[in-house]
Amino acid sequence: MTAPRGAFPAVLVVIGAALAVYPMFGTGYGIRAGLQMFMWIALAGSWNLISGLTGYVSFGHVAFFGIGAYAGAILITSAGWAWPIAALAGGLAACLLALVIGYPCLRLKGPYFAIAMLGLNEVLRALVSYFEGLTGGGNGLSLPTLDASRSIYYVMGGLAAAVTALTYLILTSRFGLRLMTIREDEIAAEAMGIDTFYHKLAAFLLSAIGPGIAGALTARDQGYIEPISVFPLVVTVTMIVMVLFGGKGTVWGPVVGAVALFVIQEIVWARYPYVHPLLFGAIIVAVVLLMPRGVLGLLQLKYRLPRTI
């Protein structure tokens, strides 16, 4: 027996409504956990836009998160901007950075692109540490005290929903089909007349906006940032694992992966704090080895689900 056609949208509405009203009666920990979960959905979904759809694996996507965090924090502390506007500026700063580095880096292929992106993250961390007058250097930046976790919760949730909706729109468009053609065989795509560089650059720019906004929102919520906290490689690795777990190149794969691994991580950390990294790492290795196509990839093969799932 198959589920009614409108069941999935109805479930989404119920979940969305529950998440919307939760801050009205939820605990401070629960609100902060929900905010973090939304952040990971936005980050994983953004990474999926470039790496899941084109096959260009980025090991430096946390650079956009970090530049967004610093752009938002500087605008709040030095220019007195309201945090919602500063968050949008963080996304714009990340997009501009992607435009500058996209031209040289996207002409590289395979491991060369991945290494170049990894190097970008280290260069930005060094630059942020060097310009102490603007960024605070190794001492970091402290933002004015503000109790806005509930407001940031809603904005971060909207960002996660926007990234997921954007993925759906791309996957159901000719632009998305061309990106996936590039992923399968870039030479064949060029032979078909597809401007592969333009399509890769467009996807790269779109994939940078979400992390930039998320970084600025995280900076405002935490109230303090430093180079080590906003440019860690582990953030990019976690994005990648979440997408691989859920299913790369799909709409809901990053959402499934982000929610599942975030919950697992919180449970393992709460029960086994001293061996948390070891147990979480073992879970990641097992998932990647046993489900290389991810959860939704297996379901698509078994039940012939469309790629827009």
C-alpha positions in Angstrom: 0.0 0.0 0.0 1.4 3.4 -1.0 1.0 6.5 1.1 -1.4 9.2 -0.1 0.1 11.8 -2.4 -0.5 14.6 0.0 0.9 12.8 3.1 4.4 14.1 2.7 3.5 17.8 2.5 1.1 17.3 5.4 3.9 15.8 7.5 6.1 18.8 6.6 3.4 21.2 7.7 3.0 19.5 11.0 6.7 19.4 11.7 7.1 23.0 10.7 4.3 24.1 12.9 5.8 22.1 15.9 9.2 23.7 15.4 7.6 27.2 15.1 5.7 27.0 18.4 8.5 25.1 20.3 10.3 28.3 21.5 7.1 29.4 23.3 7.4 26.6 25.8 10.8 25.0 25.2 13.8 25.1 27.4 16.9 27.2 26.7 18.9 24.1 25.9 16.2 22.9 23.5 16.1 26.2 21.7 19.8 26.3 21.4 19.9 22.7 20.1 17.2 23.5 17.6 19.2 26.5 16.4 22.3 24.4 16.0 20.4 21.7 14.1 19.0 24.4 11.7 22.6 25.7 11.2 23.8 22.2 10.2 20.9 21.7 7.8 21.8 25.0 6.1 25.5 24.2 6.0 25.0 20.6 4.7 22.4 21.8 2.1 24.7 24.5 0.9 27.7 22.1 0.5 25.4 19.8 -1.5 24.6 22.6 -4.0 28.2 22.5 -5.3 29.7 19.2 -4.3 26.5 17.0 -4.5 25.3 18.4 -7.8 28.5 19.0 -9.7 30.9 16.5 -8.1 33.4 19.2 -7.2 34.2 18.3 -3.6 35.0 21.3 -1.5 37.1 20.9 1.6 37.1 24.6 2.4 33.4 25.5 2.6 33.9 26.5 6.2 35.8 29.5 4.8 32.4 31.0 3.8 31.1 30.3 7.3 34.1 32.1 8.9 34.1 35.1 6.5 30.3 35.5 7.2 30.9 35.4 10.9 33.6 38.0 10.8 31.7 40.3 8.4 28.6 40.2 10.5 30.5 40.7 13.8 32.5 43.6 12.5 29.5 45.4 11.1 27.7 44.9 14.5 30.5 46.0 16.7 32.1 48.7 14.5 29.3 50.1 12.4 26.4 49.4 14.8 24.3 47.5 12.3 21.3 45.5 13.4 22.1 41.8 13.5 19.5 40.7 10.8 21.0 43.2 8.3 24.6 42.2 9.3 23.6 38.5 8.7 22.5 39.3 5.2 25.8 41.2 4.7 27.6 38.1 5.9 26.0 36.1 3.1 26.9 38.8 0.6 30.5 38.8 1.8 30.7 35.0 1.4 29.2 35.3 -2.1 31.8 38.0 -3.1 34.6 35.7 -1.8 33.2 32.8 -3.8 33.2 35.0 -6.9 36.8 36.1 -6.4 38.1 32.6 -5.8 35.7 30.8 -8.1 37.3 32.0 -11.3 40.7 30.4 -10.6 39.7 27.4 -8.4 36.8 26.1 -10.6 39.2 25.7 -13.5 40.9 23.0 -11.4 39.5 19.5 -11.4 39.4 16.6 -9.0 41.7 16.6 -6.0 43.3 19.9 -7.1 40.1 21.8 -6.5 39.7 20.1 -3.1 43.2 21.0 -2.1 42.8 24.6 -3.3 39.7 25.0 -1.2 41.5 23.5 1.8 44.3 26.0 1.4 41.8 28.9 1.1 40.5 28.2 4.5 44.0 28.2 6.1 44.9 31.5 4.3 41.8 33.2 5.5 42.4 32.0 9.1 45.9 33.4 8.9 44.7 36.8 7.5 42.1 37.2 10.2 44.7 36.5 12.8 47.1 39.0 11.2 44.8 42.1 11.0 44.3 42.6 14.7 43.0 46.2 14.3 39.9 45.0 12.4 39.3 41.4 13.5 40.9 41.3 17.0 43.5 38.8 15.8 44.0 35.8 18.0 42.1 37.5 20.8 38.9 37.4 18.7 35.9 39.7 18.7 33.3 40.2 21.5 29.9 41.3 20.5 27.5 43.4 22.7 25.4 41.3 25.0 22.0 40.5 23.6 19.4 37.9 24.4 18.2 37.0 21.0 18.4 33.2 20.8 14.6 32.8 20.1 14.8 35.4 17.3 17.9 33.8 15.8 16.3 30.4 16.1 13.5 31.5 13.8 15.9 33.2 11.3 18.2 30.2 11.2 15.2 27.9 10.7 14.1 30.1 7.8 17.6 29.9 6.4 17.5 26.1 6.6 14.1 26.0 4.8 15.4 28.5 2.2 18.4 26.4 1.3 16.3 23.2 1.1 13.7 25.0 -1.1 16.5 26.3 -3.3 17.9 22.8 -3.8 14.4 21.6 -4.9 14.1 24.5 -7.4 17.5 23.7 -8.8 16.9 20.0 -9.1 13.6 20.5 -10.9 15.1 22.9 -13.4 17.2 22.7 -16.5 20.0 24.3 -14.6 20.0 21.4 -12.2 20.0 18.8 -15.0 23.0 20.5 -16.5 24.8 20.5 -13.1 24.2 16.8 -12.8 25.4 16.3 -16.4 28.7 18.0 -15.4 28.9 15.7 -12.4 28.5 12.5 -14.5 30.8 13.6 -17.4 32.1 17.1 -17.7 33.7 16.5 -21.1 30.5 15.1 -22.5 28.6 18.1 -21.0 31.0 20.5 -22.9 30.5 18.5 -26.1 26.7 19.0 -25.7 27.2 22.8 -25.6 26.8 23.3 -21.9 28.9 26.2 -20.6 30.3 24.2 -17.7 32.3 26.9 -16.1 29.3 29.3 -15.9 27.1 26.6 -14.4 29.8 25.6 -11.8 30.4 29.2 -10.9 26.7 29.9 -10.4 26.3 26.8 -8.2 29.4 27.9 -6.3 28.1 31.3 -5.6 24.7 30.0 -4.4 26.5 27.5 -2.2 28.4 30.2 -0.4 25.5 32.4 0.7 24.0 30.0 3.2 27.2 29.4 5.2 27.9 33.2 5.2 24.5 34.0 6.7 24.8 31.1 9.1 28.2 32.3 10.2 27.0 35.8 11.0 24.0 34.4 12.9 26.2 32.1 14.9 28.5 35.0 15.8 25.6 37.0 17.0 24.2 34.1 19.0 27.5 33.1 20.7 28.6 36.7 21.3 32.3 35.9 20.7 34.3 34.6 17.8 38.0 33.9 17.1 39.8 32.4 14.1 40.0 28.9 15.6 36.3 28.8 16.4 34.9 29.9 12.9 37.5 28.3 10.6 37.9 24.8 11.9 38.3 22.0 9.3 36.0 19.8 11.3 33.0 21.9 10.3 33.6 21.2 6.6 34.1 17.5 7.4 30.9 17.4 9.3 29.0 19.0 6.4 30.4 16.3 4.0 29.5 13.4 6.3 26.0 14.7 6.9 25.4 14.9 3.1 26.9 11.5 2.5 24.8 10.0 5.2 21.6 11.4 3.9 22.3 11.2 0.2 24.2 13.6 -1.9 22.6 15.3 -4.9 19.1 15.0 -3.3 16.8 17.6 -1.8 16.2 15.9 1.6 19.4 14.0 2.0 21.3 16.9 3.7 18.3 17.4 6.0 18.1 13.7 7.0 21.8 13.5 7.5 22.1 16.8 9.5 19.2 15.9 11.8 20.2 12.3 12.3 23.9 12.9 12.9 23.3 15.9 15.1 20.9 13.9 17.3 23.4 11.0 17.5 26.2 13.4 18.3 24.3 15.0 21.2 23.3 11.6 22.6 26.8 10.2 22.4 28.3 13.4 23.9 25.8 13.3 26.8 26.3 9.7 27.7 30.0 9.2 26.9 31.7 12.6 27.1 35.2 11.2 27.3 35.0 8.9 24.3 32.6 11.0 22.3 35.0 11.7 19.4 35.9 8.0 19.1 32.3 6.7 19.1 31.1 9.4 16.8 34.0 8.7 14.4 33.2 5.0 14.5 29.5 5.7 13.6 30.6 7.9 10.7 33.0 5.2 9.3 30.3 2.5 9.6 27.7 4.6 7.8 30.0 5.6 5.0 31.1 2.0 4.4 27.7 0.4 4.7 25.7 3.1 2.9 27.9 4.8 0.3 24.8 6.2 -1.4 23.2 7.5 1.8 19.9 6.8 3.3 17.8 8.4 0.5 20.1 6.8 -2.1 19.1 3.4 -0.8 15.5 4.3 -0.7 15.6 5.7 -4.3 17.1 2.4 -5.5 14.7 0.2 -3.6 11.5 2.1 -4.2 12.4 4.0 -7.4 11.9 7.4 -5.8 12.4 10.5 -7.9 15.6 12.5 -7.6 13.6 15.4 -6.2 13.1 13.5 -2.9 
